């Protein structure tokens, strides 16, 4: 039996693996130095078997509880394939411990002697790590009960819920623990058109029905989280078959894309699977889940709603879940996280039964009937079907035990309804992935600032203690300042900055996007019947329009990602050039043991995260994909509400023809769209170039600020060398400050240790 030791640090994303006390070979598939555990743990049994030629292992895992549970789950799954793995756990510091340590250190830094450690970027990094928006996007096809589920999570009726598709806006609901909901309402151009200090269900109905409303930003209490824990944002998106604004469909595909890390609640109707409208969406989900291992799977939570609608004896919960798994597998989705639920039962418990116990009220009587149904029928204990880790199941089990002890029938039924496990799944994702990443971000920010301050204080100390070398030190500082002010140096730097571009790369990638779109159009063209009746022509044109609208959203999001990646690469290139500039300033100028390195002095001031500069300078511009060939000048392929206007071109063209050539119709429909796809590609490339130029201007301004800051630091160092009276005082002060920095540095480094 092979003994395997795994130490995984989710904060630093580092892994140490020993087999029988020896490090794994360099070419081993177990060499995963910078990958999240969830990206490779599924393959662990297979790799161990391949490399050790045995099926018996003892794994000692050192790490957090949530990561240990992932290893344990993989071991249990391996047993089904004949691989025996025993797992022991060495506990590590959990997320909550790290957050407390960060808060204490941050407070100590704010009281410390270094003003540069109190600057806005440090404070902002801390605030982001402490409480940053985390989106949970809710998507569903018509009649899946999406609005009811959101209302059940909110614990009140706020979102309009009807049998027909009713969500035509994007609604963002941010948790801030207030006792009421308030809203800001925006049109398609992002203009604020009204505010609602006390939002109600009836107001939401009115706003949702208003075609001028595109987005509603709501703030209030989401009961299952606290705003101190994480600023959760529930995003209610229009369904794939209902989007009056083409940007909304793009927002849905943006959320599903591989680059997104938002949690997605995909609501499915247990009584109505295989709806055509969601097959395309599920295809995108499948593609996204193939990248990033278990983390990608964890972010998609498939909620199978309305499972309580089955009558006893007609079907079983197990059979219904299997049907959903088979349906998802047919759409390319393997090993989905399926959570059975009854959103309406949960909502009624949290609203009707929380407010009244009057059996004479029909709603109360009906809600109580559902409570009895869930509590009496063990098959409907939906929490038992939820694919949660043991720690989360333990939390729910303890909550259920308390409800039973207190004879709280409503609370018991609420847990059985499946909504509580869904809430726990969201919380687990935040703890496992979002919070560990934020902790790493703030620690990195602290360390860079501390190292920069230490370098500067060390240099001051060395200069103050070497008065005999003051002339040489001053000469060196003067040399660096001269280079900073040199027109030739500035010209050289500007030339290097201007040389940064990714035009060829973005052109190639943009053309690939368009090629993929064309392949989809060609597939549609070849599947069109040769002869169509007028009614069939109308029907197929409606299908074409729906396909074209979806294609528009896909192309838009892919080109947006292309532009974002191009801008990010440009930003990273700009930073690299500035670091090179600092390194070039010193070259071969040395003064004894005194280290005067502008890069080390400035390291903490150079932004490591370029997103703040990018977001401050990039302006959003929707990429238009074009218009279809039409007779009605107002009728556009990306405006679904104009498709069936009386003067629509389909009937005008074909009303007197007994048969319509389907192939010709399809070519006429898609020809202008294909033409505009190429225009779209050119527009995207031009836009990317414009954004890169804007980014260069933004960074040039930032580099000017950094140059000024460097000059100020150089002047302070020169003062240390030239003022003999203050030299001793500066020396003692520098030592005190270095001692303080060393202690803080030690504490910050310890945060990332498990």
N, C-alpha and C positions, 0 to 999 in steps of 0.2 A: 504493500500500500504506500503510495507516494504521499509525502507531506508537503503541502503547499502553503506558503505564507503570502498573503496579499495585504499591503498597506495602501489605502487609497485616501488621498486628501482632496475633498471636493472644492476646497477654497483655493488651493493652488493648482488644482487639476494635475496632480502628480501621482504616479503609481509605482510601487516597489513590489516585485514578485520574486520569491525564492522557492525553488523546488529542492527538497531535501537539503535545505540550508545553502544552496548554491544559486547564484544569479543565472537567469535564463540566458541562452546564447544570443549573440548580437543579431542574428538573422531570424530569431524566433518571432512568431506572430503575437507573442505575449509582450513584446517590446512596444508599449503604448504610453510613452512618456507624457504626452500632452493631450490625450484624449479623455473625455469624460467616461467614467465607468460604464454608463448606460450605452455608450457607442460600441462597446466590444464584449460586454458581459454575456450576451446571448450565445456567443460563440465559444465561451470559456470551456465547457465540457468537451466539445469537439476538438479544440486545440490541445487540451491536456491529453486527450486520448491519442491524438496523432503524434505528439512529441514524447510521450512517456510510455506508450505501448502497454497500457494497463487501463482497467476500468474501475479501479478503486482508489479513492483519494480522500485525504483529510485536509480540509482547507481551514486555516486560521485567518480570519478576516479582521483587520484593524481599520475601523472607520465609523461613520455615523450610523445610527439605527436604520435610517431609510435606505442607505446604500447596502447595508448588511442584508436587509430584507430582499433587495434585488438579487443578491448573490444566492440567498437561500431559495428564492423562487426558481432560479435557474437550476439549482441542484435538484430540487423536487421534480422539475420537468425532465432533467437528465435521467432520473431513475426510471422513467417510462421507456427509455431507450437502452436500459441495461447498464448505465454508468452510475456507480454508487459513489456519492459524494457526501461526506459528513462535514458540517460547517460549525465552527466555533467563532464566537464574536469577542473581540477586544474593543470595548466601547471607546468612543472618541468624543471630544467636545462638540456639542450640537449647535445649531444655528443661533438659538436664543442666548447661549453662553457668549458667542462671538459678538452678538449685537450689544449685549451689556458691556463687554470689554471695550468695544468701539466707543460707546457713549461716554464711558469713564475717561478714556484717553482723550477724546475730543474736548471734554470739559477741561482737562488738565492743560491741553495745548492752548486753549483760549485764554487761560490764566497765566500762561508762560511768558517769557521775555522776548519772543520773536514775533514781530508784527507781520512778517511775511507768511507766517503760518496761520494768520487770522484773515488772510485775504479772501475775497468772495469765491474764488474757484475752489478753495479748500472747504469753505462752509457749504458751498453748493454740492460738492462731492459727498460730503457727510449727509446732507439732507436727502440727496438722491438715494444713498444707501439705506438710510433710515426709513424713508417712506417715498416710494416712487410709484407712479401709475403702472398698474399691471392689468392688461386687457384680457377679458374673457369674451370672445365673440360667440354669439348664439346664432346658429343658422339652421333652417329647416325648410321643408317643402310645405305646401299648403295643407292646413288642417292637421298638422302634427302636434299642435298644442304649444307652440313656442311661447306665445305671450303669456299663457297660463303658467308655464314653467318659470318664466322670469318673475311673474307676480308671486309665485310660491317662494322663490328665493328672496324676494323683497318683503314677503309677509303681509302684503296688501295688494288690492286691485289698483294698479296704476296703468299698465299697458292694455290698450284695447284688444279684446279677444273675441273674434267672430269666426264663424265657420268658413267664410270666404277669405281669400288673401286680403289682409288689411294693413300690413306693414308696408308703407310706401316711403317712409323716411328712415334715416339712420338715427337711432337714439342711443346716446352714451349715458350710462347711469354710473356716476362716481360716488363711492362710499366716503362720507365725511362724518358719519355718526350723528347727524342732525336729527331732530325728532319730526321733521317734515321734509317734503321734497320741493326744490325750487328749480327753475329751468331758464335757459337762454335759448332762443330760437333763431335759426339762421336760414337764409335762402341759398340758392345754388351757387351764388357768387361769394358766399361766406359772409354776407352782410347780416348784422344783428337786426332782426325785424321786430322782436318783442321779448320781454322778460316776464316770467311768472314767479312771484315770490312764494306762492303757495299752490303747487301743482296738484291737480286732481285728475281722476279718471275721465271726467267729462271734458276737461280742458285738453287732455291728451287725445281724446277722440276728435275734437275739433281740429287740433293741430295736424293730426295724422291725415285728415281728409282734405287739408288745405294744399293744393298743388304748388303753392309758392314756397312751402316749407320743405327744406332739403335735409336739415340736420337739427336735432334737439339735444342739447347738453344738459343733463339733469344731475343734481347733487342731492344726496340724502343718505339715509341709513340702509346699508345692506347687512342684515342682522348676523349672518354667520361669520363675518370678519369684523375686525376693528380697524379704523383708519391708522392707528399706531402700528398695527401689524404690517399692513400693506394697503396702498390706495387702490383697491380693486375697482375696475371699470367694466361693467357689463355692457357690451355693445350689441344692440338688437339690430340685425341687418335684414334688409328686404330679402324675401325668398327668391330663388332663381327664376321663378315664373312671374315675379311682380316687382318691377323696378321702373318707375316712371322717369328716373334720372339715370342716364348711362354711367355716370360716375359711381352710382351705388353698386352696380354690378362689378365695376372695377374694384371697388372697396372690398367686396366679397372675395374676389380672386386674389387680391393683395393679401388678405388675411390668411388664405389657404396656401400661399406660396411657400416654397422651401425656406426662404430667408426669414419668414416670420417666426416668432417664438411665442405668439399669443396662444392661450388655451382656446380650443374650439369645442363648444358644446354643439354637437350635431344631433338635432332632435328628429326622431323617426316615429312614425305612427305605426304601432304594433298591428293595427287592424287594416293597414293600407300600405303595404310595401311595394317595391318595384314601380314607383312613379317615374315616368319618363324624365320629368324635369330635374330629378336629382342625379341621374346617371352621369351627366357631364361634371357636376360638382364632385361626385365621389371619385371620378377619374383623377381630378386634381388632388384630392385628399390622398389617394393611393400613391401618386407620384411624390408628394411631400413626405409621406411616411416611409418611403424607401431610403431617405437620406437622413443620417443622424441617429440610427439605431433606436434604442428604447426611448430616448428622450422625445423623438419625433412621434412615436406611438403614444406616449403618455400625454402629449398635448392635445390629442384628439379623444374626446369623451363622447361616445355614442349613447345617447339617452333614448331608450325604447319606451316611449310614452303610451299611455292608455292601455297598459297590460291588464288593468283591473276590469276592462270591458268584456273579457272572456267569461262565459258562463261555465259553471262547474260541469265537468264531463265533456264539454265541447272541445277543449284544447287544454294544453298544459303550459306552464311558464317555461319549462325546459324546452318543449317543442317550439314555442314561440321564439326563444332566444336562438335556438339552432337554426330556425328559418332566417333570422336576421344575419347570423354568421355566414350562412350559405349565400345569402343575397349580397353581402359585402364582399365575400370571396369572389363571387362572379364579377364584381366591379374592381378586382385587383387588390382588395384590402385584406391582409392576413393578420391574424392575432389582434383583432380590435378590442378595445376596452369597452365592453357593453354593460350599461347600467339600466336595469329595468326600473320603471317608475310609474307613478300615477300623480302627475302634477296637480290635477284638479283636487284629489283627495287632500294632498298636502296644503294646497291653498285654502280649502274650506276649513281645515283644522286650524290654520293660522289666522283665519279671518272670521268666518261665521261662528265657529264653535268657541273662538276666543272671546267673542262679544256676547253670545247668547246661549242659554241652556233650555230655551222654550220649545218643547216638543210640538206645540201647536203650530209653530212656524214650519212650513213645508221644507224650506231650505235647511233648517236645523235638523229636522227629522231625517231628511235624505243624507245629510253629512254624517249623522250619527250611525246610520245604516252602513255607510262605507267604513266607519271606524270599527264597527262590530265585525264586518266582513274580513277586514285585514287582521284583526286580533284573533279571530277564531280559526282562520285557515292558514296553517303553517306554510303551505305552498306559496302563499302571498307575502311571506317575510322576504321582501325584495332585497334587504341588506345582505342576505346570505348568498345572493348571486353576484354581488358587486366584486370586481377584481381588485380589491384594495389590499395594501400590504398589512401585515399582522398588527403593526402599531396602530394604524387607522381603525382596523376592525376592533382592536381592544378598546379604543376610545368610544366607539359606537356601542360595543357590548356593555361597557360600564354605564353609559347613558341609558341604555335599555333596562339594565338591572335596577337602576335608581327609579325609573318610571314604574317598573313592576312593583318595587318595594312601596312606592308612594301611591300605588293603585291609580296611576294617571293613564287612563285608557287612551286619551287623545295623543299624548306624547308617544306611547307605544305604537299607535297606528301611524303617526308621523314618521317614525323611524322605519317601520315596515313599508311605507309608501315609496321608499327609494330616494327621496329628495335629500335626506341627510347624508347618505353615502356620496351623492353627487357633490355636495358641498365639501365633504371631506376630501374628495379626489382633487378638487380645485386647490384646497389648502395645502395638500401634500405636494402638488406640483410647484407651488410658490416656494415652499420650504426647501424642496430638493434642488431646484434649478435656479429660480429667479433670485432667491436670497443669497445663495452661496456666491453667485456671480457678482452681486452688488457688494458683498463683503470684500471680495478680491479687489474690486474697482477702488473702493475707498482706501484700502490698505496700500495699494499701489500709489495712489495720490499722496498719501501721508509719507511713504518711504521716499518718493522722489523729492518731495519738499525737504524732508529731514536730511537726506544726503547732500542736497544742494547747500543747505544751511551749514552742515558740518564742514563741507569743503571750504566755504567762505570763511568760517570761524577759524579753521585750521590754518588757512593762508594768512589771516590777520595775526594769528598767534606767532607763526613763523617769521613774518615780516617784523613784528614788534620785538622779537627776541634777537634779531640779527641786524642791529643798527649799523654794524661795521660794513654791511653790504648794501646800505640804503641807496647809494648812488646807482649801483647796478640794477637794483630793484626798480627804482624810479625810471631808469632808462628803459627797462623792459616794459613797464606799464605805458610809458610814452610811446614805445614802438607799437604796442597793441592798439593804443588810441589812434595813432597815426594811420594804421591799417583800416581801422573802423571808419575814419573820416576820408580815406583815400577815394578819389573819384574813380581810379582804375579798378580798385577792389570792388567798389559798388557796381561798376559797369560789368565786371566779370561775373559777379553774383547774379545780376539781372539777366545776363545772357544765359546762364545755367538754368535759371528759373523759367525763362521763356522757352527753353528747349524741351521742357516737360510736356508731353502730350501723348495721347493714346488714340489718335485719329484712325489709324489703320485697324487697330484692334476693335474699336467700337463699330467701324464700318462692316467688318467681317461678321461680328456678332449680330448686328442689326439685320444684316441680310439673311442670317440663319433664322432669325425670328420670322421674317417675312416668308422665307422658304417653307417653314413649318406651317404657316397660315395657308399658303397656297396649296400645300398637300392636302389640307383638310377640305379646302374648297373643291379640289379635283375629285376627292372621294365623294363629295356631295353631287358633283356633276355626273359622275359615272353611274350613280345609283338612281338617277331620275328616269321615270318611265318615258317612252317615246311619245305615246299619245295620251292626252289628258282631256277630260271634260272641263267646262268652265269652273264648275264647283271644285273639281280636283285641282285645277290650276290655282284657284283662290287659296285652297287649303295648303298646297305645297309652297306657295309664296309666303304664307304666314309662317310655315316651318323654316323656310330660307331666312326670313327676317329675324326669327328668334335665334337661329344659328349665327347669323351675321352679327347680331347684337352681342352674343357671347364671345364671338371671335374678336370683336372690337375690344371687349374688356380684357381678354387674354393678351392681345398684342399690346394694349396700353400698359398693362402691368409689367410685361416682359421688357418693354422699352424703358419704362420708369426704372426698373432694377438695373438695366444696362447703364443708364445715365448716372444713377446713384453710385454704381461701382466705379465708373469712369472718374467721377468727381472725387470719390474716396481715394482712388489710386493717385490722382493728381495731388491731393492734399498730403498724402504720405510722402510723395516725391518731393514736395515743397519742404516739408519738415526735414527730410534727409539732407537736402541741399543746405538748409540753415545750419544743421549740425556740422556738416562738412566745412561750412564757412567758419564756424567757431574753432574747429580743429586747425584750419589753415592759419588762424591768427597767431598761433604760438610757434609753429614750425620748429626751428632749432634754437629758440631763445631760451637759455637756461641760466639760472643764477644759483650756483651752489646747490644746497638742499631745498631751497624754496621752490615749491610747486605752484606755478601760476597758470592754471588751466581754465580759460574762459568757459569751456564746455562744462566742466565739473561745477564751476561757480553758478552757471545758468541752468543746469540740468532740471532743477525743480520748477523753473519758470517756463520751460518749453512745453507746450501742451502735448500730452500723450494721446488724448482723445480729441480727434479733429472734429467731432460731430457738432460741438458748440459753435465753432467758427463756420462750419458748413451751414448749419441751420440758420445762422444769423445772416447768411448772405445768399443762399439759394432761394429763389422764388418759385413757387409751384405754377406750372403751366400745363393745362390739359392738352394732350396730343390728339388732334382731330384725325380720325381715320377716313373721313370722306362721306359722300352721299351716294345713294343708289340712283339709278336712272328712274325718273318720275315725270309724270305730267303735271301733278299738283306741286307747285313750287314750295309749299309748306310741308310736303310729305317727305320725311327723312327715314332712312333705314334705322337710325339710332334713336328715333322717337316713336316708341311703340304706340303711343296714344293717337298717332296719325295714320296708322296702318289701314284702318277700315273706314276712312272718310269717304263720303259718297262719290267724290270726284277722283277716288283712287285709280291709279293708272292700270291696274290689272284688268278690271272689268271694262274700262274704256277701250282697251286695246283688243280684248278678246271676246267682247260680248256678241259679235255677229259671226264668230267662227265656230263651227260645229266641233272641231277637234283642235287641240293646241299641242304644238310640238314641245314636249317637256324639255328636251335637250336644248332647243333654241331659247326657251323661256329661261332656263337655268343660266345659260351663257349671257343672256341680256341682263339678268339680275346681278350676276357676279362680276361681269366685265368691269364696270366702273369701280367696284369694290377692290378688285385686284389692282387696278390702276392706282387707286388711292393708297393701297398698302405700300407701294413703292414711294409715293410722295411722303407717306408717313415715316418711312425709313430715313429719307433725306432730312425730314423735319427733325427727327430724333437726333440725328448726327449733328445737325446745325445747332440744335438746342444744347447738346452735350458740350460742344465747343464753346458756346456762349457761357455756359455754367462754369466750365474750366477757367475761362478768362475772368469771370467774376470771383471765383475762388482765389485765383492768383492775386487779384487786387486786395481781397480781404486779408490774405496771408501777408502781403507786402506791408499792409498797415500794422499787422501784428508784429512782424519782424522789426519794423521801425520802433515799436514800443519796447521790444526786447533789447534792441541796440541802446536805447536811452537808459534802460535799467542796467545794462552792462557797464555803460559809461559811469553811472552813479556809483556802482560797486568798485570800479577801478579807482575812482576819486577817493573813496573811503580807504582803499588799500594804500594809496599814495600818501594819505594823511598819516597812516600808521608808520610809514617809512620816514616821513619828513619831520614829524613833531616828536622830538626826543623827550620832551617833558611828559607827553601823554603815553609814551611807549609802554612804560611799566604798567600804567593803569589799564591800557588796552590789552596787555598781555594777561593780566589777572582776570579781566572781564571776559576775554575770549575763553580762558580755561573754565570759568564758571559756566559759561553758556554751552561749552562742549560737553561738560559733565551732565548738564540737564538734557542735552540732545541725545547723549549716549543712552541714558536711562529710558527716555521716551522711545528711542529707536528699538531698544530691547523689548519694550512692551508691545510696540506695534508689530514687530516680527513674530512675537508669540501668538498674536491673534490668528495667524494663518496656520499655526501648528495644531495638529490634532491630538 
